[in-house]
């Protein structure tokens, strides 16, 4: 929004007031770290307003604002100068989920209201410390139209520069520095420029375009181009309504659009834009498998590639190569990983943070009994929760806490029944929720939309309540089996799996008895689906004498 240059002419101004920092009539409010390393510049006693959230510390919830004194807008309103803007120079290093914006005080409602922002881009070459030492960039806010303000709103007007390091909780961001701002009033032009362009309800071929009309126009002209193509000033559609449904677009393509107001006898406004948006990918027909091998690997938050998208801030999904050992004490070891995979980078987050990895739309029409399968690895002392949601709303699978005993414990397989969505087009969201920081990496790989296996492989084998002679065996049933077969192997005596059950038709959990206190065991479990067949899965080691358990699950 900063790149949208205001093109209206400024006439003789009733209001043209610089804040004149340092200015003791300004106030600094909020809950924030007051250490000078964090609160770098106080506008009540210095020429700048600056805050370093990085130096404020990870986990510290900082919210700070520089608030103007009352600025009476009555005279400007009476003079017909009903357009208010604020301009100046600033430095800002944006970090994805911090909030920096301009707000005004509504004296009728006793509330602060946003009229510019949040600002979601760095200034050029922004530093990571001592922000007032950076190269400043000029800004001018969007117009605040006060034509409809009441006498109380005019006489009680104030504005502020507001920063929050993370909406809803503590964050760990960079920072900003503002020079003393100037507030001005202006008479609106005869055909004002549209403001605040948006695009919503974006599909692979359509998008809803909308904007804020700042005058009285009832018709507009738009020009739509692929991103990077210079505008010609010749509309691609004339006399359109607001909002406008744009059709005939290409899938997974970036577009820019421009809009101008058509005011009839008062002429037209300037052509405002560009506003960029990307169309969605066309649905992919199942069966569809994504192993992430063609994704770009980078030590950074994943945003978008191959029709997959990622969201998050300090806690985020990252694409990693199989050779990446990751953080110590968490994640899969390279020895058990082939090719690229995704994991939640938890080092910079705090407990309760969430991050989403969203699949493209998948058309399940060709599948008789659709299913979602994927591999997961959840090793670490601070593993949170992995949820799978259909269309971003309906939770169909969830797992919490550490699932692998070590980095070298092989990946587990999840099989999720999608029969309720047969014949539909859906997307799935892999949502990670953090339970800590450095030892909380959740990994996934080999996502597949496919037919539900007739007899699904059991997963997540466990052994608990181990005493000298017995143990409780348990596992996760990934299908509809209600009976299982067990093969117990004496690994102390050099035994190996044969595929012949030592216990048949058992329940889950199963109390295994008759163990020898001097023997190490491993066990395999097989789902018995009757006429649909059987699948074997294992193994767990048992050493009943030392009450020792180590999982080595075979795939």
C-alpha positions as CSV (number, residue, x, y, z in Angstrom):
1,X,0.0,0.0,0.0
2,X,2.9,2.3,0.5
3,X,3.7,2.1,-3.2
4,X,0.3,3.6,-4.1
5,X,1.2,7.2,-4.8
6,X,-1.5,9.8,-4.0
7,X,-2.2,11.8,-7.1
8,X,-4.7,14.5,-5.9
9,X,-3.7,18.1,-5.9
10,X,-3.3,19.9,-2.5
11,X,-4.9,23.3,-2.3
12,X,-4.3,26.1,0.2
13,X,-4.3,24.1,3.5
14,X,-6.0,24.9,6.7
15,X,-4.0,22.2,8.4
16,X,-0.3,21.5,7.8
17,X,1.1,20.6,11.2
18,X,4.3,18.8,11.9
19,X,4.6,16.9,15.2
20,X,7.7,18.8,16.1
21,X,9.4,16.0,18.0
22,X,10.7,16.2,20.7
23,X,7.2,17.3,21.9
24,X,6.1,16.8,25.5
25,X,2.4,17.1,24.4
26,X,2.7,13.7,22.7
27,X,2.4,10.6,24.9
28,X,3.8,7.1,24.7
29,X,1.4,4.4,25.8
30,X,1.2,0.6,25.9
31,X,3.0,-2.3,27.7
32,X,6.5,-2.6,26.5
33,X,10.2,-3.1,27.5
34,X,11.5,0.3,28.6
35,X,15.2,-0.7,28.4
36,X,16.9,1.9,26.1
37,X,18.2,-1.0,24.0
38,X,14.6,-1.8,23.2
39,X,12.9,1.6,23.4
40,X,15.5,3.3,21.2
41,X,13.9,6.7,20.8
42,X,11.1,8.5,22.8
43,X,9.4,11.2,20.7
44,X,8.6,13.2,23.8
45,X,12.3,13.8,24.4
46,X,14.0,13.0,21.1
47,X,13.4,13.7,17.4
48,X,12.3,10.1,16.6
49,X,10.0,7.3,17.7
50,X,11.8,4.0,17.6
51,X,11.5,0.5,19.1
52,X,13.7,-2.6,18.8
53,X,11.6,-5.6,19.5
54,X,14.5,-7.9,18.9
55,X,16.4,-6.4,21.9
56,X,13.1,-6.5,23.9
57,X,13.6,-10.2,24.0
58,X,11.9,-13.4,22.9
59,X,8.7,-14.1,24.7
60,X,8.2,-10.5,25.8
61,X,4.8,-9.2,24.7
62,X,5.4,-5.6,23.5
63,X,2.7,-3.2,22.5
64,X,3.7,0.5,22.1
65,X,2.1,3.6,20.5
66,X,3.1,7.3,20.1
67,X,-0.1,9.3,20.5
68,X,-0.6,12.9,19.3
69,X,-2.3,15.6,21.4
70,X,-5.8,16.7,20.3
71,X,-5.8,18.2,16.8
72,X,-9.1,20.1,16.2
73,X,-10.2,19.5,12.7
74,X,-13.3,21.8,12.8
75,X,-11.7,24.6,10.8
76,X,-10.4,22.2,8.1
77,X,-13.9,20.7,7.8
78,X,-15.5,24.1,7.6
79,X,-13.1,25.0,4.8
80,X,-14.1,22.0,2.8
81,X,-10.7,20.3,3.4
82,X,-12.1,17.0,4.4
83,X,-9.2,14.8,3.2
84,X,-6.7,14.1,6.0
85,X,-3.3,12.5,5.3
86,X,-0.2,12.0,7.4
87,X,3.3,11.9,5.8
88,X,6.9,11.6,6.8
89,X,9.9,9.3,6.7
90,X,10.5,6.0,8.4
91,X,12.6,2.8,8.6
92,X,11.0,-0.6,9.2
93,X,12.2,-4.2,9.2
94,X,9.0,-6.3,8.9
95,X,9.0,-9.9,10.3
96,X,5.7,-11.4,9.0
97,X,3.4,-11.2,12.0
98,X,4.1,-7.9,13.7
99,X,1.7,-5.0,13.4
100,X,2.6,-1.4,12.5
101,X,-0.2,1.0,11.6
102,X,-1.7,4.5,11.9
103,X,-4.9,4.9,13.9
104,X,-7.2,7.8,14.7
105,X,-9.3,8.4,17.9
106,X,-13.1,8.4,17.5
107,X,-14.2,10.7,20.2
108,X,-17.8,9.6,19.8
109,X,-17.1,5.8,20.2
110,X,-14.0,6.3,22.5
111,X,-12.0,3.9,20.3
112,X,-9.0,3.8,18.1
113,X,-9.6,2.9,14.5
114,X,-7.2,1.9,11.8
115,X,-6.9,4.2,8.8
116,X,-3.6,3.1,7.3
117,X,-1.9,-0.3,7.5
118,X,-0.8,-2.7,8.8
119,X,2.4,-2.0,6.9
120,X,3.7,-5.4,5.7
121,X,7.0,-4.6,3.9
122,X,10.5,-3.6,4.8
123,X,12.0,-0.3,3.9
124,X,15.0,-0.7,1.6
125,X,18.1,-2.0,3.5
126,X,16.4,-1.9,6.9
127,X,18.9,-2.7,9.7
128,X,18.3,-5.2,12.5
129,X,19.4,-2.9,15.2
130,X,19.7,0.9,15.9
131,X,16.8,1.5,13.4
132,X,17.2,5.3,13.2
133,X,20.6,4.7,11.6
134,X,18.9,3.1,8.5
135,X,18.0,4.8,5.3
136,X,14.6,6.3,5.6
137,X,11.8,6.0,3.0
138,X,9.0,8.5,2.5
139,X,5.4,7.5,3.2
140,X,1.9,9.1,2.8
141,X,-1.0,7.4,4.4
142,X,-4.3,6.6,2.8
143,X,-6.8,9.5,2.9
144,X,-9.0,9.7,5.9
145,X,-12.2,11.3,4.8
146,X,-13.7,13.4,7.6
147,X,-16.7,14.7,5.6
148,X,-19.1,12.7,7.7
149,X,-17.4,13.4,11.1
150,X,-19.5,14.8,13.9
151,X,-18.6,18.0,15.8
152,X,-17.2,15.8,18.7
153,X,-15.2,13.6,16.4
154,X,-13.7,16.8,14.7
155,X,-12.9,18.6,18.0
156,X,-11.5,15.5,19.7
157,X,-9.4,14.1,16.9
158,X,-6.0,12.5,17.7
159,X,-3.8,10.0,15.8
160,X,-1.2,7.6,16.8
161,X,1.5,5.3,15.4
162,X,0.8,1.8,16.8
163,X,3.1,-1.3,17.0
164,X,2.3,-4.8,18.4
165,X,4.9,-7.5,18.1
166,X,2.4,-10.3,17.7
167,X,-1.4,-10.1,17.6
168,X,-2.7,-12.3,20.5
169,X,0.5,-13.0,22.3
170,X,4.3,-12.4,22.6
171,X,6.4,-12.2,19.5
172,X,10.0,-11.8,18.5
173,X,10.3,-9.2,15.7
174,X,12.7,-6.5,14.4
175,X,11.8,-2.9,14.8
176,X,11.2,0.6,13.3
177,X,12.1,4.3,13.5
178,X,9.9,7.3,12.5
179,X,10.9,10.9,11.9
180,X,8.5,13.5,13.1
181,X,5.2,13.2,11.0
182,X,3.1,15.9,9.4
183,X,-0.7,15.9,9.3
184,X,-2.4,17.9,6.5
185,X,-5.9,18.6,5.2
186,X,-6.9,19.1,1.5
187,X,-9.9,19.8,-0.6
188,X,-11.0,16.6,-2.4
189,X,-10.6,16.8,-6.2
190,X,-13.7,16.8,-8.4
191,X,-13.2,13.1,-9.2
192,X,-11.3,11.5,-6.3
193,X,-9.1,8.5,-6.7
194,X,-10.4,5.1,-5.6
195,X,-8.6,3.7,-2.5
196,X,-7.8,0.4,-0.8
197,X,-7.9,-2.0,-3.8
198,X,-8.6,-5.6,-2.9
199,X,-9.1,-9.0,-4.5
200,X,-11.1,-11.8,-2.8
201,X,-12.8,-15.1,-3.5
202,X,-10.0,-16.0,-5.9
203,X,-10.4,-19.2,-7.9
204,X,-8.4,-20.6,-10.8
205,X,-10.3,-18.5,-13.3
206,X,-12.1,-15.7,-11.4
207,X,-11.6,-13.0,-8.7
208,X,-13.8,-10.5,-7.0
209,X,-12.2,-7.0,-7.3
210,X,-13.3,-4.2,-5.0
211,X,-12.1,-0.8,-3.8
212,X,-13.2,2.1,-1.6
213,X,-14.8,5.0,-3.5
214,X,-13.7,8.3,-2.0
215,X,-16.1,10.5,-3.9
216,X,-19.5,10.0,-5.5
217,X,-18.7,7.9,-8.6
218,X,-21.0,5.0,-9.5
219,X,-19.0,3.6,-12.4
220,X,-15.3,2.7,-12.8
221,X,-12.8,1.6,-15.4
222,X,-10.3,-1.2,-14.8
223,X,-7.2,-2.5,-16.5
224,X,-6.0,-6.0,-15.8
225,X,-2.6,-7.2,-16.9
226,X,-0.3,-10.1,-16.0
227,X,2.2,-9.0,-13.4
228,X,5.1,-7.0,-14.8
229,X,3.3,-5.7,-17.8
230,X,3.2,-1.9,-17.8
231,X,-0.3,-0.3,-17.8
232,X,-1.4,1.3,-21.0
233,X,-4.2,3.5,-19.6
234,X,-6.7,1.7,-21.9
235,X,-9.3,-0.1,-19.8
236,X,-9.9,-3.8,-20.3
237,X,-13.4,-3.2,-18.9
238,X,-15.3,0.1,-18.7
239,X,-18.2,1.3,-16.6
240,X,-18.0,-1.6,-14.2
241,X,-19.6,-1.8,-10.8
242,X,-17.9,-2.1,-7.4
243,X,-17.3,-4.9,-6.6
244,X,-16.6,-6.4,-10.0
245,X,-16.4,-10.2,-10.8
246,X,-13.4,-10.7,-13.1
247,X,-13.6,-13.9,-15.2
248,X,-11.5,-15.6,-17.9
249,X,-8.3,-15.8,-15.9
250,X,-5.5,-18.3,-16.2
251,X,-4.8,-20.6,-13.3
252,X,-1.8,-20.1,-10.9
253,X,-1.0,-16.8,-12.5
254,X,-0.1,-13.4,-11.0
255,X,-2.1,-10.4,-12.2
256,X,-2.0,-6.7,-11.6
257,X,-5.1,-4.6,-11.8
258,X,-5.7,-0.8,-11.9
259,X,-8.9,1.1,-11.4
260,X,-10.1,4.7,-12.0
261,X,-13.3,6.4,-11.1
262,X,-15.6,7.7,-13.9
263,X,-17.3,10.8,-12.6
264,X,-19.2,11.7,-15.7
265,X,-19.1,15.5,-16.3
266,X,-16.4,15.8,-13.7
267,X,-14.1,13.6,-15.7
268,X,-12.1,10.6,-14.4
269,X,-9.7,10.1,-11.6
270,X,-6.1,8.9,-11.9
271,X,-5.5,5.3,-12.7
272,X,-4.7,3.7,-9.3
273,X,-2.7,0.5,-8.8
274,X,-1.3,-1.9,-9.2
275,X,-2.9,-4.4,-6.9
276,X,-1.4,-7.8,-7.4
277,X,-3.1,-11.1,-6.8
278,X,-2.5,-14.7,-7.9
279,X,-5.2,-17.1,-9.2
280,X,-5.6,-20.4,-7.5
281,X,-4.4,-23.6,-9.1
282,X,-6.9,-25.7,-11.0
283,X,-8.0,-28.8,-9.0
284,X,-5.7,-31.8,-9.3
285,X,-7.4,-35.1,-10.2
286,X,-6.8,-37.9,-7.7
287,X,-5.0,-40.2,-7.3
288,X,-2.3,-37.5,-6.5
289,X,0.9,-37.9,-4.6
290,X,3.3,-35.2,-3.5
291,X,6.7,-36.3,-2.2
292,X,8.1,-32.7,-2.2
293,X,11.1,-33.6,-4.3
294,X,10.7,-30.6,-6.7
295,X,10.3,-28.1,-3.9
296,X,13.0,-25.5,-3.2
297,X,14.7,-26.2,0.1
298,X,15.6,-23.2,2.2
299,X,16.2,-22.3,5.8
300,X,13.2,-19.9,5.8
301,X,9.4,-19.9,6.1
302,X,7.7,-21.7,3.2
303,X,5.2,-19.4,1.4
304,X,4.1,-20.9,-1.9
305,X,5.3,-23.4,-4.5
306,X,3.7,-26.1,-6.7
307,X,0.2,-25.0,-5.6
308,X,1.0,-25.6,-1.9
309,X,1.0,-22.6,0.5
310,X,2.3,-22.0,4.0
311,X,1.4,-19.6,6.7
312,X,3.0,-18.7,10.0
313,X,5.4,-16.3,11.7
314,X,8.2,-17.1,14.1
315,X,6.9,-20.7,14.0
316,X,6.6,-22.0,10.4
317,X,6.8,-24.9,7.9
318,X,10.1,-25.3,6.2
319,X,11.1,-27.4,3.2
320,X,14.2,-29.4,4.0
321,X,16.4,-31.8,2.1
322,X,16.8,-35.4,3.5
323,X,20.5,-34.6,4.2
324,X,19.5,-31.9,6.7
325,X,20.2,-33.1,10.2
326,X,18.1,-30.2,11.6
327,X,18.2,-29.1,15.3
328,X,19.8,-31.4,17.8
329,X,17.3,-33.4,19.8
330,X,14.5,-33.3,17.3
331,X,13.5,-34.3,13.8
332,X,14.4,-37.3,11.6
333,X,18.0,-38.3,11.1
334,X,19.3,-38.2,7.5
335,X,20.0,-42.0,7.7
336,X,16.2,-42.7,7.6
337,X,15.2,-39.9,5.2
338,X,15.3,-40.0,1.4
339,X,14.7,-36.7,-0.5
340,X,12.9,-33.6,0.6
341,X,10.3,-33.3,3.4
342,X,8.5,-30.6,5.4
343,X,8.9,-29.8,9.0
344,X,7.8,-27.1,11.5
345,X,10.7,-24.9,12.5
346,X,10.0,-24.4,16.2
347,X,13.2,-22.6,17.2
348,X,11.8,-19.0,17.1
349,X,8.3,-19.8,18.3
350,X,6.6,-20.0,21.6
351,X,4.1,-22.5,23.0
352,X,0.7,-22.2,21.3
353,X,2.0,-20.8,18.0
354,X,0.4,-22.4,14.9
355,X,1.5,-22.8,11.3
356,X,-0.4,-24.2,8.3
357,X,0.8,-26.1,5.2
358,X,-2.1,-26.2,2.7
359,X,-2.4,-28.6,-0.2
360,X,-3.8,-27.6,-3.6
361,X,-7.4,-28.5,-4.3
362,X,-7.8,-32.2,-5.2
363,X,-10.7,-33.6,-7.1
364,X,-11.6,-37.0,-5.5
365,X,-14.2,-37.9,-8.1
366,X,-12.2,-40.8,-9.6
367,X,-11.7,-42.5,-6.2
368,X,-14.3,-45.0,-5.0
369,X,-13.2,-44.9,-1.3
370,X,-10.8,-42.0,-1.0
371,X,-8.2,-41.8,1.6
372,X,-5.3,-39.5,2.6
373,X,-2.0,-41.1,3.5
374,X,1.2,-39.5,4.7
375,X,4.4,-40.2,6.7
376,X,5.1,-38.3,9.9
377,X,8.1,-38.1,12.3
378,X,7.6,-36.5,15.7
379,X,10.7,-36.9,17.8
380,X,11.7,-34.3,20.4
381,X,11.1,-33.2,24.0
382,X,8.8,-30.4,23.0
383,X,6.6,-31.9,20.3
384,X,3.3,-30.2,20.0
385,X,0.2,-31.2,18.0
386,X,-0.2,-32.1,14.3
387,X,-3.8,-31.7,13.0
388,X,-5.2,-32.4,9.6
389,X,-8.1,-30.3,8.4
390,X,-10.3,-30.6,5.3
391,X,-10.9,-27.2,3.6
392,X,-9.2,-25.5,6.6
393,X,-12.1,-26.1,8.9
394,X,-13.0,-29.8,9.7
395,X,-10.4,-31.6,11.8
396,X,-10.1,-35.2,10.6
397,X,-6.9,-36.4,12.3
398,X,-4.9,-35.3,15.2
399,X,-1.8,-36.5,17.1
400,X,0.0,-34.8,20.1
401,X,3.4,-35.4,21.7
402,X,6.5,-37.3,20.9
403,X,5.8,-40.4,18.7
404,X,9.3,-41.6,17.7
405,X,11.8,-42.7,20.4
406,X,14.8,-41.2,18.6
407,X,15.9,-39.4,15.5
408,X,16.7,-42.7,13.8
409,X,13.3,-44.3,14.6
410,X,11.7,-44.6,11.1
411,X,8.8,-42.6,9.9
412,X,5.3,-43.6,10.7
413,X,2.4,-43.9,8.3
414,X,-1.0,-42.3,8.8
415,X,-4.0,-43.4,6.8
416,X,-7.1,-41.2,7.0
417,X,-10.5,-42.2,5.6
418,X,-11.9,-39.6,3.3
419,X,-15.1,-41.5,2.4
420,X,-17.2,-38.6,3.7
421,X,-15.7,-36.5,0.9
422,X,-16.1,-38.9,-2.0
423,X,-16.9,-37.1,-5.2
424,X,-15.9,-33.7,-3.8
425,X,-13.0,-31.3,-4.4
426,X,-11.1,-30.6,-1.2
427,X,-7.8,-29.3,0.2
428,X,-6.1,-30.5,3.3
429,X,-4.3,-28.4,5.9
430,X,-1.5,-29.7,8.0
431,X,-1.6,-27.6,11.1
432,X,1.3,-27.6,13.5
433,X,0.8,-26.3,17.1
434,X,4.0,-25.6,19.0
435,X,4.5,-26.9,22.6
436,X,8.0,-25.3,23.0
437,X,10.9,-24.2,21.0
438,X,14.0,-26.0,19.8
439,X,13.0,-29.6,20.3
440,X,9.6,-29.4,18.7
441,X,10.1,-30.2,15.0
442,X,7.1,-32.0,13.4
443,X,7.9,-33.6,10.0
444,X,5.7,-34.9,7.2
445,X,6.4,-36.5,3.8
446,X,4.8,-38.5,0.9
447,X,1.3,-37.0,1.0
448,X,-1.1,-39.0,-1.1
449,X,-4.8,-38.8,-2.1
450,X,-5.6,-42.4,-3.0
451,X,-7.9,-45.4,-2.5
452,X,-8.4,-46.5,1.0
453,X,-6.5,-49.8,1.4
454,X,-8.8,-52.8,1.8
455,X,-6.7,-53.8,4.9
456,X,-4.7,-50.9,6.3
457,X,-1.4,-51.3,8.0
458,X,-1.4,-50.8,11.8
459,X,0.9,-48.1,13.2
460,X,2.4,-46.6,16.3
461,X,3.3,-49.8,18.1
462,X,3.8,-49.5,21.9
463,X,4.7,-51.6,24.8
464,X,3.8,-50.5,28.3
465,X,3.4,-51.8,31.9
466,X,6.4,-54.1,31.4
467,X,7.2,-56.3,34.4
468,X,9.3,-59.4,34.7
469,X,6.8,-61.7,32.8
470,X,4.3,-59.6,30.9
471,X,3.7,-56.4,28.8
472,X,0.7,-54.6,27.4
473,X,1.0,-54.2,23.6
474,X,-0.9,-51.5,21.7
475,X,-1.0,-50.0,18.3
476,X,-3.0,-47.6,16.1
477,X,-5.6,-49.1,13.8
478,X,-5.6,-47.2,10.5
479,X,-8.5,-49.1,9.0
480,X,-11.5,-51.0,10.2
481,X,-9.9,-54.2,11.5
482,X,-11.2,-55.5,14.9
483,X,-8.8,-58.4,15.2
484,X,-5.0,-58.7,14.9
485,X,-2.3,-61.3,14.9
486,X,1.0,-61.0,16.8
487,X,4.4,-62.5,16.1
488,X,6.8,-62.4,19.1
489,X,10.5,-62.8,18.2
490,X,13.2,-63.7,20.7
491,X,16.1,-61.4,19.6
492,X,18.4,-62.5,22.4
493,X,18.3,-65.9,20.9
494,X,18.9,-64.6,17.4
495,X,15.3,-65.0,16.2
496,X,14.0,-63.2,13.2
497,X,10.5,-62.5,11.9
498,X,8.9,-65.4,9.9
499,X,5.4,-64.0,9.2
500,X,3.8,-66.7,11.2
501,X,1.7,-65.5,14.1
502,X,2.4,-66.6,17.7
503,X,-0.9,-65.2,18.8
504,X,-3.9,-64.9,16.5
505,X,-7.2,-62.9,16.7
506,X,-6.1,-60.7,19.6
507,X,-7.6,-57.5,20.7
508,X,-6.0,-54.0,21.0
509,X,-4.5,-53.5,23.5
510,X,-3.2,-57.0,24.1
511,X,-1.7,-58.3,27.4
512,X,1.3,-60.5,26.5
513,X,2.2,-63.0,29.2
514,X,4.8,-65.8,29.7
515,X,7.9,-63.7,29.0
516,X,11.3,-64.6,30.2
517,X,13.1,-62.0,32.4
518,X,16.4,-62.6,30.7
519,X,15.3,-62.2,27.1
520,X,14.9,-59.3,24.8
521,X,11.9,-59.4,22.4
522,X,10.5,-57.7,19.4
523,X,6.9,-58.0,18.2
524,X,5.1,-57.5,15.0
525,X,1.3,-56.9,14.6
526,X,-0.8,-57.8,11.6
527,X,-4.3,-56.5,10.9
528,X,-6.7,-59.3,10.1
529,X,-9.4,-58.0,7.8
530,X,-11.0,-61.3,6.9
531,X,-11.5,-61.6,3.2
532,X,-9.7,-58.4,2.6
533,X,-6.4,-59.9,3.7
534,X,-3.7,-59.1,6.3
535,X,-0.9,-56.6,6.6
536,X,2.1,-57.1,9.0
537,X,3.7,-54.2,10.8
538,X,6.4,-54.1,13.6
539,X,8.5,-54.1,15.6
540,X,9.0,-53.3,19.3
541,X,11.7,-54.6,21.5
542,X,10.9,-55.8,25.0
543,X,13.4,-56.5,27.8
544,X,11.2,-57.3,30.7
545,X,14.0,-57.7,33.3
546,X,15.2,-54.1,32.9
547,X,11.8,-52.7,32.0
548,X,13.4,-51.4,28.8
549,X,11.5,-50.3,25.7
550,X,12.9,-49.0,22.4
551,X,10.7,-48.7,19.3
552,X,12.0,-49.7,15.8
553,X,9.0,-49.6,13.6
554,X,9.5,-51.3,10.2
555,X,7.8,-50.0,7.0
